[in-house]
Amino acid sequence: QVQLVESGGGLVQPGESLRLSCAASGLAFSVADMSWYRQAPGKERDLVASISRTGEITNYADSVKGRFSISRDKAKNTVYLQMNSLKPEDTAVYYCKAYSGATTRTYWGQGTQVTVSS
């Protein structure tokens, strides 16, 4: 059974940083494309950042370019989202998503709340 468990969310002030983690289990991590999405209240779930299975290719939403960084650790089966210079508009529930190249299935984590407020 595939599980994606996010952690690292919380309440921070504008300009501060957070690092989100997504630990994957039951998944062939080395052949999974990983990504982070976020959903603010009343809005759709949007892509924030993605990273290829090799880690060589990353993509970011325009709104987070230069502030957020996605990475993965194959030894820990974990993907990270380093978020710097946080803004109130970054407030949302952040979800981890895995697309398995082995099974062609998509999996989601349960989400972690990030709140940026003074």
C-alpha positions in Angstrom: 0.0 0.0 0.0 1.4 3.4 -1.1 1.6 6.1 1.6 2.7 9.6 1.2 3.1 11.4 4.6 3.7 15.2 4.6 5.1 17.1 7.5 6.7 20.4 8.2 3.7 22.8 7.9 2.9 25.4 10.4 2.3 29.0 11.2 5.0 31.5 10.3 5.4 35.2 9.7 5.9 36.8 6.3 9.5 36.6 5.2 10.2 33.4 7.2 11.0 29.9 5.9 9.6 26.4 6.2 10.7 23.1 4.8 8.0 20.5 3.9 8.8 16.8 3.7 6.9 14.0 2.0 8.0 10.5 3.0 6.9 7.8 0.6 6.4 4.1 1.4 5.2 1.2 -0.7 6.3 3.0 -3.8 9.1 2.5 -6.2 10.5 5.9 -5.4 13.2 5.8 -8.0 10.7 5.7 -10.9 8.2 8.1 -9.4 7.8 11.7 -10.5 7.1 13.8 -7.5 5.4 17.1 -7.0 3.9 19.5 -4.6 0.5 21.1 -5.0 -1.4 23.6 -2.8 -5.0 24.5 -2.2 -6.2 27.7 -0.6 -9.8 28.0 0.8 -12.3 28.4 -2.0 -9.6 27.8 -4.7 -8.5 25.0 -6.9 -5.6 22.8 -6.2 -2.6 24.1 -8.1 0.8 22.8 -8.9 3.6 24.4 -6.9 6.7 22.5 -8.0 7.6 19.2 -9.6 10.8 17.0 -9.8 11.5 14.2 -12.2 12.3 10.7 -11.0 16.0 11.3 -11.6 15.9 14.7 -9.9 17.4 16.4 -13.0 14.3 18.2 -14.1 12.4 20.6 -11.8 9.5 23.0 -12.6 8.0 25.7 -10.5 4.9 27.8 -10.6 5.7 31.4 -11.5 4.4 32.6 -8.2 7.1 30.7 -6.3 10.1 30.8 -8.6 13.2 32.1 -6.9 11.7 31.4 -3.4 10.8 27.7 -3.3 13.1 24.8 -4.1 12.1 21.1 -4.6 14.5 18.3 -4.0 14.5 14.5 -3.4 16.5 12.1 -1.4 16.4 8.6 -2.8 18.0 7.0 0.2 15.2 8.3 2.4 12.4 8.0 -0.2 11.5 11.6 0.6 10.8 14.7 -1.4 11.3 18.2 0.1 9.9 21.7 -0.5 12.1 24.4 0.8 10.0 27.6 1.1 11.8 30.9 1.7 10.5 34.5 1.8 7.0 33.3 2.5 4.1 35.5 1.8 0.5 35.6 3.1 -0.7 34.4 -0.3 1.3 31.2 0.2 -1.2 30.2 2.9 -2.7 26.9 1.8 -2.9 23.2 2.4 0.2 21.7 0.7 -0.2 18.2 -0.9 2.5 15.8 -2.1 1.7 13.9 -5.2 3.5 10.9 -6.7 3.1 9.5 -10.2 4.5 6.0 -10.4 6.2 5.1 -13.6 6.0 1.5 -12.6 2.2 1.4 -12.2 1.1 4.6 -14.0 -1.0 5.4 -11.0 -1.2 8.7 -9.1 -1.1 8.9 -5.3 -1.7 11.9 -3.0 -0.8 12.6 0.6 -3.2 13.9 3.2 -1.8 17.5 3.1 -0.1 19.8 5.6 -1.3 23.3 6.5 0.9 26.3 5.9 -0.2 29.6 7.3 1.7 32.8 6.7 0.5 35.6 8.9 1.7 38.4 11.0 
